Amino acid sequence: MSDTLQVTGDKMPVVACASNSCHASPAARHSFAFTLLELLVVITILGIIAALSVPALKNLGKSNVQVSASRQMLDDIGRARQLAISQHTTVYMVFVPQEANWWGYLPTAQLAAGTNLLDKQCAGYAFVSLRSVGDQPGQGFSRYIGEWKSLPDGAFIATNKFNAASWTYPSYYAINDYSIGAAYPIYAFNYTNSFPFPTETNFIYSGSVQVPFLPYIAFNYLGQLTVDGLNLAPRDEYIPLAQGTVTYATDTQKALQPLPADFTENPVGNSTNSMFTVIRIDRLTGRAVLLKQKVQ
């Protein structure tokens, strides 16, 4: 049967082919295939890209932890300030230090509540008011405003901030650039034993019951930083945030034990002069801002 071509009016030509004459040649059939060498090259390139991307993705995750922690801390500092203004009282933001002495102060009835704070060392905090509007003069009632909170996993307040020995002198400086005078002094938190701990039912000085000295910042009814509800704080407050790993003491059943946790900053020194993140609270306005290391 021979090939024929028919043209009718303005229609496109229709070609009728013999049974074998229009089959594609072997070369045409394989013109779009990949060789084994080409596939190996592509796989190699993908492997190189993956190897380069994994560290960057890990650092992105760490960066997100730091961003989340700083955002949470800024929001909650602002909330403590607003509570003090709206309730016309002093609101304390009380922090959980490393367990060293405070467990020994807890009565038996408070041990369960204290156990819940062992995984909040250097990362947990709560709002406390020692008196509220309507309390009789000299008869204030302490209360917790909300539950104990904690920073995201992998984030914590730099442990030097809890060094009570550095009230008078800075524990260290978070350095941005000495040439522009940006060296932020990190003093320790103020401490007091005026708070019921770990719950408001653990009344202070009730019989033989005592409470530990705990770190805090406080805002008066004007929203200013204060040390006792009456006097302004002597300086701005700097709270350094760190990222890394925290190892808690556990028994063979993985139950938390009342011992200090171990903190490892990763990268090393990220709360000081390497990619530091510091919350600064103005003592006169009580407003908090975020200070970050500037990459030169």
C-alpha atoms as one frame of an Amber mdcrd trajectory, in Angstrom:
protein
   0.000   0.000   0.000   1.514   3.320  -1.040   1.456   6.651   0.795  -1.237
   9.074  -0.424  -1.897  12.751   0.168  -5.373  14.230  -0.027  -6.260  17.936
   0.136  -9.904  18.907   0.440 -10.825  22.553   0.474  -9.058  24.425   3.263
  -8.579  21.384   5.455  -5.152  20.372   6.616  -3.488  17.584   4.681  -4.152
  14.115   5.962  -1.375  11.646   5.518  -2.053   7.974   5.355   0.954   5.840
   6.128   1.839   2.374   5.313   1.916   0.052   8.282   5.698   0.272   8.760
   6.782   3.457   7.012   5.770   5.953   9.811   7.273   4.106  12.783   9.946
   6.110  14.662  13.488   5.006  14.220  15.421   3.481  17.171  17.479   6.705
  17.464  14.307   8.820  17.671  12.725   6.526  20.276  15.695   6.946  22.671
  16.475  10.619  22.036  14.884  11.719  25.408  16.400   9.087  27.718  19.132
   9.736  30.361  22.369   7.870  30.490  23.600   6.246  33.681  26.414   8.793
  33.871  23.950  11.700  33.714  21.855  10.195  36.514  24.923   9.732  38.698
  25.940  13.351  38.141  22.466  14.600  39.147  22.426  12.401  42.270  25.862
  13.680  43.246  24.774  17.313  42.868  21.660  16.685  44.976  23.805  15.071
  47.676  26.137  18.077  47.774  23.186  20.489  48.035  21.655  18.433  50.863
  24.956  18.332  52.766  25.267  22.109  52.512  21.643  22.735  53.493  21.373
  20.613  56.653  23.659  22.808  58.845  21.842  25.907  57.648  18.477  24.373
  58.520  19.749  23.407  61.970  20.931  26.967  62.605  17.576  28.243  61.386
  15.874  26.092  64.011  18.146  27.444  66.720  17.522  30.977  65.551  13.767
  30.370  65.703  14.101  29.223  69.329  15.889  32.454  70.210  13.324  34.556
  68.366  10.421  32.766  70.075  12.021  33.132  73.508  12.713  36.842  73.094
   9.205  37.471  71.753   7.641  35.615  74.677   9.786  37.440  77.227   9.002
  40.845  75.725   5.272  40.075  75.713   5.215  38.825  79.306   7.302  41.693
  80.654   4.819  44.015  78.970   1.951  42.061  80.539   3.462  42.346  84.037
   3.773  46.086  83.556   0.189  46.435  82.327  -1.125  44.342  85.225   0.639
  46.631  87.694  -0.907  49.717  86.086  -4.421  48.313  85.650  -4.577  46.802
  89.158  -2.848  49.782  90.773  -0.370  47.607  92.637   3.141  46.203  92.405
   3.428  43.106  90.228   6.467  40.877  90.583   7.833  38.653  87.863   9.389
  35.838  89.901  11.911  33.485  88.281  12.923  29.897  89.055  16.669  29.708
  89.819  18.792  26.596  89.651  17.793  24.251  92.438  20.323  24.590  95.210
  18.501  25.789  98.317  14.840  26.273  97.476  13.801  22.607  97.570  14.815
  22.365 101.217  12.365  25.143 102.123   9.313  23.301 100.820   6.935  21.644
 103.271   5.722  18.158 102.424   2.436  19.500 101.034   4.355  21.600  98.486
   6.792  18.968  97.214   4.575  17.962  94.285   4.251  21.588  93.162   8.002
  22.024  93.609   8.698  18.963  91.438   6.788  20.642  88.605   9.295  23.503
  88.695  12.451  21.392  88.419  12.268  21.517  84.615  11.778  25.297  84.702
  15.166  26.158  86.214  16.483  29.405  84.682  13.549  29.371  82.250  10.363
  29.537  84.334   8.550  32.502  85.855   5.220  33.617  87.269   3.441  36.868
  88.157   2.870  37.551  91.848   1.044  40.348  93.636   1.572  40.850  97.379
  -1.575  42.925  97.749  -4.508  43.916  95.574  -7.004  46.736  95.342  -9.472
  46.341  98.207  -7.045  44.764 100.679  -7.124  46.374 104.097  -4.075  48.457
 105.084  -1.423  46.170 106.461  -3.437  43.078 105.492  -2.454  42.373 101.903
  -3.022  38.909 100.478  -0.426  37.425  98.166  -1.657  35.766  95.007  -0.314
  34.312  91.791  -1.654  35.878  88.614  -1.823  32.923  86.243   0.249  29.742
  86.147   3.988  29.214  86.063   5.286  29.639  82.514   8.478  28.560  80.781
  10.558  29.665  77.803  10.599  27.375  74.737  12.738  24.229  74.924  16.352
  25.052  74.187  16.076  28.621  75.520  16.888  29.852  79.021  18.048  32.922
  80.917  21.849  33.018  81.131  22.874  31.413  84.424  25.108  34.343  85.430
  21.959  36.438  85.767  21.120  34.314  88.829  24.489  34.942  90.503  23.337
  36.714  93.670  26.917  37.704  94.494  26.947  40.255  91.655  24.314  42.703
  92.932  26.846  45.525  93.254  29.011  44.851  90.219  28.097  43.433  86.810
  28.511  39.704  86.458  29.700  40.312  82.903  29.055  42.494  79.862  27.173
  41.609  76.702  29.418  43.324  74.192  28.225  44.770  70.918  31.013  47.164
  70.009  33.279  48.964  72.471  33.988  51.632  69.850  30.397  52.898  70.085
  30.089  52.292  73.812  27.680  49.371  73.442  28.702  47.122  76.324  25.608
  46.169  78.283  26.154  45.446  82.003  24.540  42.246  83.257  23.810  42.535
  86.982  22.206  39.708  88.920  18.496  39.703  89.672  17.317  41.227  92.924
  16.325  38.555  95.468  13.732  38.486  98.241  11.934  35.937 100.405   8.668
  37.889 100.385   6.857  35.558  97.985   4.822  32.476  98.818   6.478  29.651
  96.900   5.780  27.608  94.860   2.080  28.412  95.335   0.188  31.124  97.159
  -1.010  28.581  99.734   2.524  28.277 101.125   2.043  31.242 103.431   5.098
  33.217 104.400   6.335  32.944 107.974   3.352  30.810 108.936   4.539  28.983
 112.022   7.773  27.208 111.121   7.207  27.552 107.368   9.808  29.589 105.527
  10.315  30.406 101.873  13.537  30.714  99.878  15.037  33.892  98.469  13.933
  34.140  94.850  15.025  36.331  91.902  12.563  38.872  90.534  11.854  42.062
  88.660   8.951  44.287  89.728   6.735  47.047  88.330   4.936  49.633  90.460
   1.483  51.081  89.793   3.058  53.592  87.378   4.612  50.802  85.341   8.139
  51.678  86.477  10.811  49.244  87.583  10.924  49.030  91.367  12.826  47.035
  93.955  10.308  47.065  96.797   7.126  48.585  95.424   8.125  52.029  96.670
  11.590  52.879  95.369  12.650  53.005  91.754  15.178  50.427  90.608  18.688
  51.932  90.697  19.357  51.100  87.036  17.887  49.658  83.871  17.403  45.893
  83.871  19.175  43.640  81.362  18.035  40.032  80.944  20.336  37.923  78.726
  18.739  35.006  76.884  20.749  31.959  75.882  20.141  28.930  73.710  21.560
  25.457  74.126  20.895  22.236  75.988  19.680  21.665  79.532  20.333  18.407
  81.389  18.127  17.707  84.404  18.987  15.322  87.224  16.829  12.189  87.046
  16.661   8.836  88.758  16.670   5.432  87.072  12.962   5.851  86.306  13.620
   9.212  84.589  11.839  11.098  87.372  13.193  14.601  88.017  15.398  14.960
  91.086  15.850  18.090  93.265  19.329  18.938  92.007  20.677  21.824  89.905
  20.353  21.373  86.136  23.370  21.603  83.839  23.280  24.277  81.138  25.383
  24.263  77.964  25.207  27.208  75.609  25.323  26.234  71.937  27.105  27.945
  70.223  29.386  28.551  73.193  29.063  32.050  74.635  25.912  33.014  72.744
  24.621  34.953  75.773  27.662  37.251  75.791  29.675  38.451  72.817  28.646
  35.826  70.278  25.188  36.429  68.748  23.846  37.605  72.142  20.203  38.431
  72.747  19.427  40.759  75.663  16.132  42.219  76.899  16.571  45.769  78.203
  13.941  47.280  80.526  14.005  51.036  81.049  13.710  51.731  84.764  11.671
  54.937  84.347   9.120  53.750  81.801   9.232  50.009  82.444   9.188  49.376
  78.698  11.265  46.521  77.305  13.220  46.406  74.061  15.311  43.727  72.382
  19.056  44.209  71.937  20.845  41.899  69.496  24.426  41.506  68.443  25.155
  43.376  65.221  27.130  41.387  62.701  29.858  43.594  61.284
